[in-house]
Amino acid sequence: MAAGVLSVLLLLTTDALTGATGGLGAPASGPVTVTTSSVRANDGRTYTVTNHLTGEARRGPVRREWLLVWAGDSGPDGAPTGAAATGHHATATGPEGQGPDFLAVVDATKGSPSYGRVVNTATLDPLRANEPHHLQYAWHKGDKVYAGGILSDTTYVFDVARLPEVRLSGVNTAGDTPCGSVPDAYAVLSDGTAYGTYMGGPDLTGPCRYTNGEVRVGNGYAGSPGEIVRIGPDGRTLSEAPAMVAAGESTAWCPNRPALPKPTCANPHGIAVREDLHRMVVTDFAEIRNYLDKPDGEFDPYLIRDTVRIFDISDRNDPRLVSVTHMPSGPRQEQLPVFEEEKLFMETAVTHQRRHRGAFASTMWGGAVFYTPDITARQPAWREIFDDTTAYRRFDTSGLLTGAGDGGSWLQLSPDDRFLFHTVMGVQLGGDRQLTSGMVYVLDVAKLVAAGNDARCRIDSTPEITQGGAEADCPALVDVLPIRDVTNGGPHWGAMDTFAQSGRHGVYRETGQVQRIATANYFLARLGGDGDHRVCMIDVADSGRLTLDPSFRDENTGTECVNFDRPVWPHGAYGDARPHGVLFAVADDDIRGGRP
């Protein structure tokens, strides 16, 4: 199933671009150089990425760092369009007036004259309304960038070796993953391949045979069970692996719609890998079709998941499920059971240091963080170790904001295993929108991970909901950065910047410390998480303190953060866009070494 690669490189002037497109609009700033690369995928179609490089993108004497932002066009009226409006995956070019989705390249070099400017928009064709979602969590020299379109059921693989130019390396289409749909997140391995979580069920209802010969019965696109897909740098599917227990799971806790002969909670979302331990951790989110396609405005709150799965990846092409844990509930007593601490798992983060074996996981509606000290254990012991309510108490004088339905999202651990970063949209589902507040907070978890299997922290009493854990090894809340002015969802996704310059020539290298984090204020418009479409930069001090970077400003408005609501882009006057995945990266020639 190898994807044939067809490279086409074109250089055009701005005048040539305007003439070829019928005058779609002037670029955001200055002359634009256009380069194009294409691949022919297994579905027989040619997919293309077209760079629109502004004059500020030209290589100069100073080496630069870049922030990649995976964004979707908002459509002619800014409302969900095409696939997003119907809940079905895109198979055509999108509705009339729908602009192309794109990977934006933003100058992330502090002190650069173009700091915060969008210097390239790499647009995609022919599919539109992909609903661009996540990229991988971290980039290392030589890595490709894996990017998912959750509604087009497509994974794009980008070559970023020559940033700010982007090339298309491969495309994995819906037909390449018949046993799964709705690609969500990616973990890139040291060999350059990636594991992707496909949250939804097989493309067709009924039995589906995976690469290892096993069979599971699914209830169709965006249903259950989801799967794990290993994808090559050229976009090929290397393997499809079942995320569902063969014997089925709990009938009471894992309902499906339509019902399956053997029920399952397998709807994998977040993913993290420890290659040295041969383990992969994934979190289950929801049977997502029910939330995307709800014409009556109602959805079943009991199709959300409370499970975390661990796989043995000794055979990289045959991940084997070794544990499924229904997470414990915490001390909060909610009027709506769907807001209990263990509901709607989104993200997971593993430790990095060889002496540590733990992992964290967080919930979106439950507003809590969980931990296990050993992902290699036969039955990992997970426990709640932090409630988002504690972070809210740092700035909410009303005492009304809690973790219930707060939209906990991106979760990552610093490479030195000291700081755990977490974004919270703050949507407070079902609550007063005037009380909405997103935030980013950081926990010092050094004592917890150092305790190993002797860890004692557990949130199990009422005071610990608002005051943090009572045990000595519980995480310490280092800082909270509130995002107050958003009424439709604050920071959802994020990325850690671990690159630093050194030497006379300013070559970059990876470090164990997080210099900055970038966040994107958009979740999914169809689910009421449209956010304000800003991408913000947050400085991280050595102590872990967080400060919004006032110099990372929008090139059009001059206000803090880069606003993706704008009339004109380098690729034309297409209007507003929705930013989701973000990732720091450096051109291969500008960085020393590989993975730390």
C-alpha positions in Angstrom: 0.0 0.0 0.0 2.9 2.3 -0.6 1.9 5.9 -1.5 3.5 7.0 -4.8 5.3 10.3 -4.2 5.0 12.9 -7.0 7.1 16.0 -6.3 6.2 19.2 -8.2 8.0 22.4 -7.3 6.9 25.7 -8.9 8.2 29.2 -8.3 5.8 32.0 -9.1 5.8 35.7 -8.5 2.9 37.5 -6.7 1.6 38.7 -10.1 1.6 35.2 -11.5 -0.3 34.0 -8.4 -2.9 36.7 -8.7 -3.4 36.0 -12.4 -3.7 32.2 -11.9 -6.3 32.5 -9.1 -8.4 35.2 -10.6 -7.4 37.8 -8.1 -8.3 36.2 -4.8 -6.8 39.0 -2.8 -3.6 40.6 -1.8 -1.2 38.7 0.5 -1.0 39.8 4.2 2.3 41.6 3.6 4.7 42.1 0.8 5.6 39.9 -2.2 4.7 36.2 -2.0 6.7 33.4 -3.4 4.8 30.2 -4.1 6.1 26.6 -4.1 4.1 23.5 -4.5 4.6 19.8 -3.7 2.2 17.0 -4.3 1.8 13.3 -3.7 -0.5 10.7 -5.2 -2.3 8.8 -2.5 -3.6 5.3 -2.5 -7.1 6.6 -3.5 -5.6 7.6 -6.8 -6.0 11.3 -6.1 -3.2 13.9 -6.1 -2.9 15.9 -2.9 -1.1 19.2 -2.9 0.4 21.6 -0.4 1.1 25.1 -1.7 3.4 27.5 0.2 2.7 31.2 0.2 6.0 32.6 1.6 6.1 36.3 2.4 9.2 38.4 2.1 9.7 38.0 5.8 10.1 34.3 5.3 13.4 34.7 3.4 16.4 33.2 5.1 18.6 35.8 6.7 21.8 35.7 8.8 19.9 34.9 12.0 18.7 31.4 12.5 15.0 31.3 13.4 12.5 29.2 15.4 9.0 28.6 14.1 5.6 27.9 15.5 3.5 25.7 13.2 -0.3 26.2 13.5 -2.7 23.7 12.0 -5.8 25.7 11.0 -9.1 25.4 9.3 -10.9 27.9 7.2 -14.0 29.2 9.0 -16.1 29.2 5.8 -17.9 32.1 4.1 -20.0 33.1 7.1 -17.7 31.9 9.9 -20.1 29.0 10.8 -19.4 25.3 10.7 -19.5 24.2 7.0 -19.3 21.1 5.0 -18.3 18.1 7.1 -18.5 20.1 10.3 -22.1 21.1 9.6 -23.3 17.5 8.9 -21.1 15.4 11.1 -19.9 13.3 8.1 -16.4 13.2 6.8 -15.5 15.3 3.8 -15.0 13.7 0.4 -15.1 16.7 -1.9 -13.5 20.1 -2.1 -16.0 21.6 0.4 -18.9 24.0 0.0 -18.9 27.0 -2.3 -16.9 29.8 -0.7 -15.0 27.4 1.6 -11.3 28.4 1.7 -8.5 25.9 2.0 -7.2 24.6 5.3 -3.6 25.3 6.0 -0.5 24.9 8.1 0.6 28.4 9.2 4.2 29.1 9.9 4.7 31.9 12.5 8.0 33.5 13.3 8.7 32.4 17.0 12.1 33.9 17.3 12.2 36.4 20.1 13.8 39.6 19.1 13.2 39.0 15.4 11.6 42.0 13.5 8.9 39.6 12.3 8.3 37.9 15.7 4.6 36.8 15.8 4.1 37.3 12.0 2.6 34.6 9.8 5.3 34.3 7.2 3.8 31.3 5.3 0.5 29.6 4.8 0.8 26.1 3.3 -2.6 25.4 1.9 -4.1 22.0 1.2 -6.0 20.7 -1.8 -8.2 19.1 -2.9 -10.0 18.3 0.4 -11.5 21.2 2.3 -13.4 21.4 5.6 -11.0 18.7 7.0 -11.5 20.2 10.5 -7.7 20.4 11.2 -7.2 19.0 14.7 -4.0 17.8 16.3 -0.3 17.6 15.5 2.2 15.5 17.4 3.1 16.7 20.9 6.8 17.4 20.2 9.1 17.8 17.3 12.7 16.6 17.1 15.3 17.2 14.3 14.5 15.0 11.3 10.9 14.4 12.3 8.0 14.7 9.9 4.9 16.5 11.1 1.7 14.4 11.4 -1.5 16.4 11.1 -5.0 15.0 11.4 -8.3 16.1 9.8 -10.9 14.6 12.1 -13.8 15.0 9.7 -12.0 14.2 6.4 -10.6 11.0 8.1 -7.2 12.0 6.7 -3.7 12.2 8.1 -1.3 14.6 6.3 2.4 14.1 6.7 4.5 17.3 6.2 8.2 17.6 5.6 9.4 20.6 7.5 13.2 20.2 7.1 13.4 23.4 5.1 11.2 25.7 7.2 9.6 28.1 6.7 8.9 26.2 3.5 6.7 23.1 4.0 6.5 20.1 1.7 4.0 17.2 1.5 5.6 13.9 2.4 2.5 11.7 2.4 -1.2 11.4 2.8 -3.1 8.7 4.7 -6.7 8.6 3.5 -9.9 7.1 4.9 -9.4 4.0 2.7 -6.0 3.4 4.3 -7.6 2.8 7.7 -10.8 0.8 7.1 -10.9 -0.3 10.8 -10.9 3.2 12.2 -11.9 6.8 11.7 -11.6 10.3 13.1 -7.8 10.6 13.6 -7.0 12.6 16.7 -3.4 12.7 18.1 0.1 11.4 17.2 3.2 10.2 18.9 6.3 10.1 16.7 8.8 7.4 17.4 12.6 7.6 17.1 12.5 5.9 13.7 10.3 8.7 12.3 7.1 6.6 12.2 4.1 7.6 14.3 1.3 6.1 16.2 -2.1 7.8 15.7 -5.2 7.5 17.8 -8.3 6.9 15.6 -11.1 7.7 17.9 -14.0 6.4 15.8 -15.1 3.0 14.6 -14.6 1.3 11.2 -15.7 3.0 8.0 -18.4 0.4 7.6 -20.6 -1.2 10.2 -19.7 -4.8 11.0 -16.6 -6.9 11.4 -13.2 -5.5 10.5 -9.9 -7.4 10.4 -6.8 -5.7 11.7 -3.2 -6.2 10.6 -2.5 -8.9 13.1 -5.5 -10.9 11.9 -7.8 -10.1 14.9 -11.4 -9.1 14.2 -13.7 -6.7 16.0 -17.3 -5.7 15.2 -17.9 -2.0 15.0 -20.9 0.3 14.6 -19.4 2.5 11.8 -17.8 5.8 11.1 -17.1 7.9 14.2 -18.6 5.2 16.4 -16.8 2.4 18.2 -14.3 0.8 18.6 -11.5 3.1 17.7 -8.0 1.8 16.9 -4.3 2.6 16.9 -2.6 3.2 13.5 1.1 3.2 12.8 1.9 5.5 9.9 5.1 5.8 8.0 6.8 9.1 7.0 5.4 8.7 3.5 1.9 8.3 4.8 1.6 4.5 4.4 -0.4 2.5 6.9 2.1 0.2 8.5 -0.4 -1.4 10.8 -3.9 -1.1 12.3 -4.2 -2.4 15.9 -7.4 -3.0 17.8 -7.9 -0.8 20.9 -10.8 -3.0 22.2 -10.6 -6.0 24.4 -11.5 -9.1 22.4 -14.0 -10.3 25.0 -15.8 -7.0 25.2 -16.0 -4.6 28.1 -18.5 -3.4 30.7 -22.1 -3.3 29.5 -23.0 -0.8 32.2 -20.0 1.5 31.7 -19.4 1.2 28.0 -22.7 1.8 26.1 -22.6 2.2 22.3 -25.1 3.6 19.8 -26.1 1.5 18.0 -25.4 -1.2 20.5 -22.6 -3.6 19.7 -22.6 -7.4 20.3 -19.6 -6.8 22.7 -19.6 -3.3 24.2 -16.5 -1.2 24.4 -15.2 2.1 25.7 -12.4 2.1 23.1 -12.4 5.6 21.7 -8.7 6.6 21.9 -7.9 10.2 22.0 -4.6 11.2 23.8 -1.5 9.2 23.3 2.0 9.0 24.9 4.8 6.5 24.3 7.8 5.3 26.3 9.9 3.5 23.8 12.5 2.4 26.3 9.7 0.7 28.4 7.9 -0.6 25.3 4.7 1.0 26.6 2.0 3.2 25.0 -0.7 5.0 27.1 -3.9 6.2 25.5 -7.0 7.9 27.0 -10.6 7.2 25.8 -12.8 10.2 25.0 -16.3 9.5 23.7 -18.2 7.8 20.9 -17.8 11.0 19.0 -20.4 10.6 16.2 -23.1 11.3 18.7 -21.6 14.7 19.5 -20.8 15.7 15.9 -24.1 14.8 14.4 -26.9 15.9 16.6 -29.5 17.8 14.6 -31.9 18.0 17.5 -29.3 19.7 19.6 -29.2 16.9 22.2 -26.6 14.3 22.9 -26.3 11.2 25.1 -24.0 12.2 28.1 -23.4 8.6 28.9 -21.4 7.9 25.7 -18.4 9.6 27.3 -15.5 7.5 28.6 -13.7 7.0 31.9 -11.0 4.6 30.7 -7.2 4.6 30.1 -5.5 1.9 28.1 -1.9 0.7 28.1 -0.3 -1.2 25.3 2.8 -3.3 25.0 4.6 -2.1 21.9 7.6 -4.5 21.9 6.5 -5.3 18.4 6.0 -1.8 17.0 3.6 -3.1 14.3 1.5 -5.1 16.7 0.6 -3.1 19.9 -0.9 -5.4 22.4 -3.5 -4.1 24.9 -2.3 -5.1 28.4 -4.6 -3.1 30.7 -7.8 -1.1 30.7 -8.6 0.9 33.8 -11.9 2.5 34.7 -10.6 5.5 36.7 -11.8 6.1 40.3 -14.1 8.9 41.2 -13.1 11.7 43.5 -14.6 13.4 46.5 -16.7 16.0 44.5 -20.4 15.3 44.6 -21.9 16.6 41.3 -25.6 17.1 40.5 -24.8 15.9 37.0 -22.9 12.6 37.1 -21.2 13.4 33.8 -19.2 16.1 35.6 -17.6 13.7 38.1 -13.8 13.7 38.2 -13.3 10.7 36.0 -15.5 11.7 33.1 -14.4 12.3 29.5 -10.7 11.6 29.4 -8.8 13.6 27.0 -5.0 13.7 27.5 -2.1 11.7 28.9 1.6 12.5 29.5 4.3 10.0 30.4 7.5 10.6 32.4 10.7 11.0 30.4 13.6 10.1 32.7 14.7 6.5 32.7 14.4 6.2 36.4 10.7 7.1 36.3 7.9 4.9 35.0 4.8 7.0 35.8 2.2 8.7 33.6 -0.5 11.3 34.0 -4.0 11.6 32.5 -6.7 14.3 32.6 -10.4 14.7 32.1 -12.3 17.3 30.1 -15.6 17.3 31.9 -14.3 15.9 35.2 -11.7 18.7 35.6 -9.1 16.5 37.3 -5.6 15.0 36.8 -4.8 11.3 37.6 -1.5 9.5 38.0 0.0 6.0 38.1 3.6 5.4 39.2 4.3 2.5 36.9 2.9 1.9 33.4 4.7 -1.4 33.2 2.7 -2.9 36.1 0.2 -5.7 35.2 -2.6 -3.7 36.9 -1.5 0.0 37.0 -2.7 1.8 40.2 -4.2 5.1 39.1 -5.4 7.7 41.5 -6.6 11.4 41.4 -3.8 13.8 42.3 -5.2 17.2 41.5 -8.6 18.9 41.0 -8.7 22.0 38.7 -10.8 23.7 41.4 -7.6 24.3 43.3 -6.2 26.2 40.4 -9.4 28.3 40.1 -9.1 29.4 43.7 -5.9 31.2 42.9 -7.9 34.0 41.1 -11.6 33.3 41.4 -12.7 35.3 44.4 -16.3 34.3 43.9 -15.5 30.6 44.7 -18.0 29.5 42.0 -15.6 28.2 39.4 -14.9 24.5 39.7 -13.5 21.6 37.7 -17.0 20.4 36.8 -17.3 20.6 33.0 -14.4 23.1 32.8 -12.9 21.8 29.6 -9.5 20.5 30.8 -7.4 19.9 27.6 -3.7 19.7 26.6 -1.4 18.1 29.2 2.3 17.7 29.0 5.3 17.0 31.3 8.6 18.9 30.9 11.5 16.7 29.7 13.1 16.9 33.2 9.9 15.4 34.8 9.5 18.4 37.0 6.6 20.5 35.6 3.2 19.4 34.4 1.5 22.0 32.2 -2.3 21.9 31.7 -4.6 24.1 29.6 -8.3 24.5 30.6 -10.9 26.0 28.2 -13.0 27.1 31.2 -16.3 26.6 29.4 -18.1 25.6 32.5 -20.7 23.6 30.5 -24.2 24.2 31.8 -23.1 27.2 33.9 -23.3 30.9 33.7 -21.2 32.1 30.7 -20.3 35.2 32.7 -18.4 33.0 35.1 -16.4 31.3 32.3 -12.7 31.5 32.6 -10.0 29.6 30.8 -6.5 29.2 32.3 -3.1 27.6 32.0 -1.6 26.2 35.1 1.7 24.4 36.1 2.3 21.8 38.8 5.6 20.8 40.3 5.4 17.0 40.3 9.0 16.3 41.1 8.3 14.7 44.5 5.4 12.6 43.2 7.4 11.0 40.3 10.5 10.6 42.5 8.4 8.6 45.0 8.0 5.8 42.5 5.8 3.0 43.7 5.8 4.6 47.2 3.7 7.5 46.0 1.0 8.4 48.5 -0.8 11.4 47.0 -4.5 10.9 46.6 -7.4 13.4 46.4 -10.0 11.8 48.5 -11.3 14.4 50.9 -13.4 17.6 50.5 -10.7 20.1 51.6 -8.4 18.6 48.9 -10.8 19.7 46.2 -9.9 23.4 46.7 -6.6 23.2 48.6 -4.7 20.5 46.8 -3.6 17.1 48.1 -2.7 16.7 51.8 0.1 14.2 51.3 3.7 15.4 51.2 4.3 14.1 47.6 1.2 15.8 46.1 1.8 18.2 43.3 2.5 21.8 44.3 0.6 24.4 42.3 3.3 26.7 41.0 1.4 29.2 39.0 -1.9 29.9 37.2 -2.4 32.2 34.2 -6.1 33.0 33.9 -7.7 33.7 30.5 -10.6 35.9 31.6 -11.9 37.5 28.4 -13.2 34.5 26.6 -16.9 33.5 26.8 -16.8 30.6 24.4 -13.8 28.6 25.4 -10.3 29.6 26.3 -6.9 27.8 25.6 -7.5 24.2 24.4 -4.3 23.0 22.8 -0.6 23.8 23.5 3.0 23.0 22.8 6.2 23.2 24.8 9.3 25.1 23.5 12.4 23.3 24.6 14.8 24.8 22.0 17.6 27.1 22.9 20.3 28.8 20.9 24.0 28.5 21.7 27.4 29.2 20.2 28.7 31.9 18.0 26.4 30.9 15.1 23.3 30.7 17.2 22.6 27.0 16.4 19.6 25.6 18.2 19.6 22.5 20.5 17.1 20.7 22.6 17.1 21.1 26.4 15.4 19.6 29.3 13.8 22.9 30.3 10.7 24.5 28.9 11.3 28.0 27.7 7.8 28.8 26.6 4.5 27.3 25.8 2.1 28.3 23.0 -1.6 27.9 23.2 -4.5 27.9 20.7 -8.0 29.1 21.7 -10.2 26.8 19.7 -11.7 23.4 20.3 -14.5 22.4 17.9 -17.2 24.9 16.8 -19.7 22.1 16.3 -19.4 21.3 20.0 -19.8 24.9 21.2 -16.0 25.3 21.7 -15.3 28.0 19.1 -13.1 30.1 21.3 -11.6 33.4 20.1 -9.2 31.9 17.5 -6.1 33.4 19.1 -2.7 31.8 19.4 -0.8 33.0 22.5 2.8 32.8 23.7 3.6 32.2 27.4 7.0 32.6 28.9 8.0 30.0 31.5 10.6 31.0 34.1 13.1 28.6 35.6 10.8 28.5 38.7 7.8 27.5 36.5 6.1 30.9 36.8 4.0 31.8 33.7 3.8 35.2 32.0 1.9 36.1 28.8 4.5 37.3 26.3 3.5 40.9 25.5 5.9 41.1 22.5 4.1 38.2 20.7 1.6 40.5 19.0 -0.8 40.3 16.1 0.7 41.9 13.0 -2.7 43.6 12.0 -4.1 44.7 15.3 -1.0 45.1 17.4 -2.7 43.3 20.3 -1.2 40.5 22.4 -1.4 37.0 20.8 -1.8 36.2 17.1 -5.4 36.5 15.9 -6.5 34.0 13.3 -9.6 36.1 12.7 -8.3 38.4 9.9 -9.5 39.4 6.4 -6.4 38.5 4.4 -3.7 35.8 4.6 -0.6 35.2 2.4 -2.8 32.9 0.3 -5.6 35.4 -0.2 -8.6 37.1 1.2 -10.3 34.1 2.8 -11.1 35.7 6.1 -11.3 34.0 9.5 -9.6 30.7 10.4 -9.7 28.3 13.3 -6.3 27.4 14.8 -6.1 24.1 16.6 -2.8 22.1 16.7 0.4 24.0 17.5 4.1 22.9 17.4 7.5 24.4 17.8 10.1 23.4 15.1 13.4 24.5 13.6 14.8 24.0 10.1 17.1 20.9 10.1 20.1 23.0 9.1 19.6 25.3 12.2 19.5 22.7 14.9 22.2 20.4 16.3 21.7 16.8 17.2 18.5 14.8 17.5 16.4 13.6 20.3 17.7 14.4 23.8 
